[in-house]
Amino acid sequence: MSETDPAIARFAAINLVRIGGVACVVVGMLIASGRILPGVPVPVAYAVLAVGLFGALVAPALLVRKWRTPK
């Protein structure tokens, strides 16, 4: 049997982090607008939004840098 390529798992992990970040952004916007969870304070919604932006924009770049093939 052949071994699985670790790049496939890393690619999947990077994309899952990115998709999870986008989902957090959407949930944060929905909470801030009052469409879901109307009792939640707005600063909590902004915190979820900020975590989502980090997960969608910064975290994948950090993972790519960590898993880069050495020169």
Phi and psi in radians as a Rosetta constraint file:
Dihedral C 1 N 2 CA 2 C 2 CIRCULARHARMONIC -1.623 0.35
Dihedral N 2 CA 2 C 2 N 3 CIRCULARHARMONIC 2.615 0.35
Dihedral C 2 N 3 CA 3 C 3 CIRCULARHARMONIC -1.354 0.35
Dihedral N 3 CA 3 C 3 N 4 CIRCULARHARMONIC 2.629 0.35
Dihedral C 3 N 4 CA 4 C 4 CIRCULARHARMONIC -1.414 0.35
Dihedral N 4 CA 4 C 4 N 5 CIRCULARHARMONIC 2.559 0.35
Dihedral C 4 N 5 CA 5 C 5 CIRCULARHARMONIC -1.348 0.35
Dihedral N 5 CA 5 C 5 N 6 CIRCULARHARMONIC 2.199 0.35
Dihedral C 5 N 6 CA 6 C 6 CIRCULARHARMONIC -1.140 0.35
Dihedral N 6 CA 6 C 6 N 7 CIRCULARHARMONIC -0.318 0.35
Dihedral C 6 N 7 CA 7 C 7 CIRCULARHARMONIC -1.149 0.35
Dihedral N 7 CA 7 C 7 N 8 CIRCULARHARMONIC -0.539 0.35
Dihedral C 7 N 8 CA 8 C 8 CIRCULARHARMONIC -1.147 0.35
Dihedral N 8 CA 8 C 8 N 9 CIRCULARHARMONIC -0.782 0.35
Dihedral C 8 N 9 CA 9 C 9 CIRCULARHARMONIC -1.159 0.35
Dihedral N 9 CA 9 C 9 N 10 CIRCULARHARMONIC -0.664 0.35
Dihedral C 9 N 10 CA 10 C 10 CIRCULARHARMONIC -1.173 0.35
Dihedral N 10 CA 10 C 10 N 11 CIRCULARHARMONIC -0.722 0.35
Dihedral C 10 N 11 CA 11 C 11 CIRCULARHARMONIC -1.068 0.35
Dihedral N 11 CA 11 C 11 N 12 CIRCULARHARMONIC -0.761 0.35
Dihedral C 11 N 12 CA 12 C 12 CIRCULARHARMONIC -1.123 0.35
Dihedral N 12 CA 12 C 12 N 13 CIRCULARHARMONIC -0.724 0.35
Dihedral C 12 N 13 CA 13 C 13 CIRCULARHARMONIC -1.119 0.35
Dihedral N 13 CA 13 C 13 N 14 CIRCULARHARMONIC -0.745 0.35
Dihedral C 13 N 14 CA 14 C 14 CIRCULARHARMONIC -1.082 0.35
Dihedral N 14 CA 14 C 14 N 15 CIRCULARHARMONIC -0.764 0.35
Dihedral C 14 N 15 CA 15 C 15 CIRCULARHARMONIC -1.230 0.35
Dihedral N 15 CA 15 C 15 N 16 CIRCULARHARMONIC -0.595 0.35
Dihedral C 15 N 16 CA 16 C 16 CIRCULARHARMONIC -1.160 0.35
Dihedral N 16 CA 16 C 16 N 17 CIRCULARHARMONIC -0.667 0.35
Dihedral C 16 N 17 CA 17 C 17 CIRCULARHARMONIC -1.113 0.35
Dihedral N 17 CA 17 C 17 N 18 CIRCULARHARMONIC -0.754 0.35
Dihedral C 17 N 18 CA 18 C 18 CIRCULARHARMONIC -1.124 0.35
Dihedral N 18 CA 18 C 18 N 19 CIRCULARHARMONIC -0.785 0.35
Dihedral C 18 N 19 CA 19 C 19 CIRCULARHARMONIC -1.154 0.35
Dihedral N 19 CA 19 C 19 N 20 CIRCULARHARMONIC -0.697 0.35
Dihedral C 19 N 20 CA 20 C 20 CIRCULARHARMONIC -1.103 0.35
Dihedral N 20 CA 20 C 20 N 21 CIRCULARHARMONIC -0.652 0.35
Dihedral C 20 N 21 CA 21 C 21 CIRCULARHARMONIC -1.130 0.35
Dihedral N 21 CA 21 C 21 N 22 CIRCULARHARMONIC -0.743 0.35
Dihedral C 21 N 22 CA 22 C 22 CIRCULARHARMONIC -1.128 0.35
Dihedral N 22 CA 22 C 22 N 23 CIRCULARHARMONIC -0.673 0.35
Dihedral C 22 N 23 CA 23 C 23 CIRCULARHARMONIC -1.109 0.35
Dihedral N 23 CA 23 C 23 N 24 CIRCULARHARMONIC -0.699 0.35
Dihedral C 23 N 24 CA 24 C 24 CIRCULARHARMONIC -1.135 0.35
Dihedral N 24 CA 24 C 24 N 25 CIRCULARHARMONIC -0.661 0.35
Dihedral C 24 N 25 CA 25 C 25 CIRCULARHARMONIC -1.090 0.35
Dihedral N 25 CA 25 C 25 N 26 CIRCULARHARMONIC -0.789 0.35
Dihedral C 25 N 26 CA 26 C 26 CIRCULARHARMONIC -1.111 0.35
Dihedral N 26 CA 26 C 26 N 27 CIRCULARHARMONIC -0.778 0.35
Dihedral C 26 N 27 CA 27 C 27 CIRCULARHARMONIC -1.110 0.35
Dihedral N 27 CA 27 C 27 N 28 CIRCULARHARMONIC -0.721 0.35
Dihedral C 27 N 28 CA 28 C 28 CIRCULARHARMONIC -1.067 0.35
Dihedral N 28 CA 28 C 28 N 29 CIRCULARHARMONIC -0.717 0.35
Dihedral C 28 N 29 CA 29 C 29 CIRCULARHARMONIC -1.180 0.35
Dihedral N 29 CA 29 C 29 N 30 CIRCULARHARMONIC -0.672 0.35
Dihedral C 29 N 30 CA 30 C 30 CIRCULARHARMONIC -1.181 0.35
Dihedral N 30 CA 30 C 30 N 31 CIRCULARHARMONIC -0.650 0.35
Dihedral C 30 N 31 CA 31 C 31 CIRCULARHARMONIC -1.181 0.35
Dihedral N 31 CA 31 C 31 N 32 CIRCULARHARMONIC -0.738 0.35
Dihedral C 31 N 32 CA 32 C 32 CIRCULARHARMONIC -1.128 0.35
Dihedral N 32 CA 32 C 32 N 33 CIRCULARHARMONIC -0.586 0.35
Dihedral C 32 N 33 CA 33 C 33 CIRCULARHARMONIC -1.428 0.35
Dihedral N 33 CA 33 C 33 N 34 CIRCULARHARMONIC -0.194 0.35
Dihedral C 33 N 34 CA 34 C 34 CIRCULARHARMONIC 1.483 0.35
Dihedral N 34 CA 34 C 34 N 35 CIRCULARHARMONIC 0.191 0.35
Dihedral C 34 N 35 CA 35 C 35 CIRCULARHARMONIC -1.331 0.35
Dihedral N 35 CA 35 C 35 N 36 CIRCULARHARMONIC -0.559 0.35
Dihedral C 35 N 36 CA 36 C 36 CIRCULARHARMONIC -2.233 0.35
Dihedral N 36 CA 36 C 36 N 37 CIRCULARHARMONIC 2.633 0.35
Dihedral C 36 N 37 CA 37 C 37 CIRCULARHARMONIC 0.840 0.35
Dihedral N 37 CA 37 C 37 N 38 CIRCULARHARMONIC 1.119 0.35
Dihedral C 37 N 38 CA 38 C 38 CIRCULARHARMONIC -1.137 0.35
Dihedral N 38 CA 38 C 38 N 39 CIRCULARHARMONIC -0.307 0.35
Dihedral C 38 N 39 CA 39 C 39 CIRCULARHARMONIC -1.461 0.35
Dihedral N 39 CA 39 C 39 N 40 CIRCULARHARMONIC -0.131 0.35
Dihedral C 39 N 40 CA 40 C 40 CIRCULARHARMONIC -1.380 0.35
Dihedral N 40 CA 40 C 40 N 41 CIRCULARHARMONIC 2.336 0.35
Dihedral C 40 N 41 CA 41 C 41 CIRCULARHARMONIC -1.114 0.35
Dihedral N 41 CA 41 C 41 N 42 CIRCULARHARMONIC 2.635 0.35
Dihedral C 41 N 42 CA 42 C 42 CIRCULARHARMONIC -1.093 0.35
Dihedral N 42 CA 42 C 42 N 43 CIRCULARHARMONIC -0.655 0.35
Dihedral C 42 N 43 CA 43 C 43 CIRCULARHARMONIC -1.048 0.35
Dihedral N 43 CA 43 C 43 N 44 CIRCULARHARMONIC -0.536 0.35
Dihedral C 43 N 44 CA 44 C 44 CIRCULARHARMONIC -1.153 0.35
Dihedral N 44 CA 44 C 44 N 45 CIRCULARHARMONIC -0.707 0.35
Dihedral C 44 N 45 CA 45 C 45 CIRCULARHARMONIC -1.090 0.35
Dihedral N 45 CA 45 C 45 N 46 CIRCULARHARMONIC -0.722 0.35
Dihedral C 45 N 46 CA 46 C 46 CIRCULARHARMONIC -1.177 0.35
Dihedral N 46 CA 46 C 46 N 47 CIRCULARHARMONIC -0.577 0.35
Dihedral C 46 N 47 CA 47 C 47 CIRCULARHARMONIC -1.152 0.35
Dihedral N 47 CA 47 C 47 N 48 CIRCULARHARMONIC -0.762 0.35
Dihedral C 47 N 48 CA 48 C 48 CIRCULARHARMONIC -1.092 0.35
Dihedral N 48 CA 48 C 48 N 49 CIRCULARHARMONIC -0.702 0.35
Dihedral C 48 N 49 CA 49 C 49 CIRCULARHARMONIC -1.093 0.35
Dihedral N 49 CA 49 C 49 N 50 CIRCULARHARMONIC -0.753 0.35
Dihedral C 49 N 50 CA 50 C 50 CIRCULARHARMONIC -1.150 0.35
Dihedral N 50 CA 50 C 50 N 51 CIRCULARHARMONIC -0.727 0.35
Dihedral C 50 N 51 CA 51 C 51 CIRCULARHARMONIC -1.103 0.35
Dihedral N 51 CA 51 C 51 N 52 CIRCULARHARMONIC -0.693 0.35
Dihedral C 51 N 52 CA 52 C 52 CIRCULARHARMONIC -1.128 0.35
Dihedral N 52 CA 52 C 52 N 53 CIRCULARHARMONIC -0.721 0.35
Dihedral C 52 N 53 CA 53 C 53 CIRCULARHARMONIC -1.112 0.35
Dihedral N 53 CA 53 C 53 N 54 CIRCULARHARMONIC -0.708 0.35
Dihedral C 53 N 54 CA 54 C 54 CIRCULARHARMONIC -1.066 0.35
Dihedral N 54 CA 54 C 54 N 55 CIRCULARHARMONIC -0.788 0.35
Dihedral C 54 N 55 CA 55 C 55 CIRCULARHARMONIC -1.167 0.35
Dihedral N 55 CA 55 C 55 N 56 CIRCULARHARMONIC -0.533 0.35
Dihedral C 55 N 56 CA 56 C 56 CIRCULARHARMONIC -1.507 0.35
Dihedral N 56 CA 56 C 56 N 57 CIRCULARHARMONIC -0.548 0.35
Dihedral C 56 N 57 CA 57 C 57 CIRCULARHARMONIC -1.897 0.35
Dihedral N 57 CA 57 C 57 N 58 CIRCULARHARMONIC -0.712 0.35
Dihedral C 57 N 58 CA 58 C 58 CIRCULARHARMONIC -1.701 0.35
Dihedral N 58 CA 58 C 58 N 59 CIRCULARHARMONIC -0.800 0.35
Dihedral C 58 N 59 CA 59 C 59 CIRCULARHARMONIC -1.024 0.35
Dihedral N 59 CA 59 C 59 N 60 CIRCULARHARMONIC -0.755 0.35
Dihedral C 59 N 60 CA 60 C 60 CIRCULARHARMONIC -1.060 0.35
Dihedral N 60 CA 60 C 60 N 61 CIRCULARHARMONIC -0.662 0.35
Dihedral C 60 N 61 CA 61 C 61 CIRCULARHARMONIC -1.147 0.35
Dihedral N 61 CA 61 C 61 N 62 CIRCULARHARMONIC -0.658 0.35
Dihedral C 61 N 62 CA 62 C 62 CIRCULARHARMONIC -1.141 0.35
Dihedral N 62 CA 62 C 62 N 63 CIRCULARHARMONIC -0.699 0.35
Dihedral C 62 N 63 CA 63 C 63 CIRCULARHARMONIC -1.151 0.35
Dihedral N 63 CA 63 C 63 N 64 CIRCULARHARMONIC -0.713 0.35
Dihedral C 63 N 64 CA 64 C 64 CIRCULARHARMONIC -1.081 0.35
Dihedral N 64 CA 64 C 64 N 65 CIRCULARHARMONIC -0.759 0.35
Dihedral C 64 N 65 CA 65 C 65 CIRCULARHARMONIC -1.111 0.35
Dihedral N 65 CA 65 C 65 N 66 CIRCULARHARMONIC -0.687 0.35
Dihedral C 65 N 66 CA 66 C 66 CIRCULARHARMONIC -1.184 0.35
Dihedral N 66 CA 66 C 66 N 67 CIRCULARHARMONIC -0.682 0.35
Dihedral C 66 N 67 CA 67 C 67 CIRCULARHARMONIC -1.686 0.35
Dihedral N 67 CA 67 C 67 N 68 CIRCULARHARMONIC 0.206 0.35
Dihedral C 67 N 68 CA 68 C 68 CIRCULARHARMONIC -1.118 0.35
Dihedral N 68 CA 68 C 68 N 69 CIRCULARHARMONIC 2.497 0.35
Dihedral C 68 N 69 CA 69 C 69 CIRCULARHARMONIC -1.211 0.35
Dihedral N 69 CA 69 C 69 N 70 CIRCULARHARMONIC 2.281 0.35
Dihedral C 69 N 70 CA 70 C 70 CIRCULARHARMONIC -1.108 0.35
Dihedral N 70 CA 70 C 70 N 71 CIRCULARHARMONIC 2.582 0.35
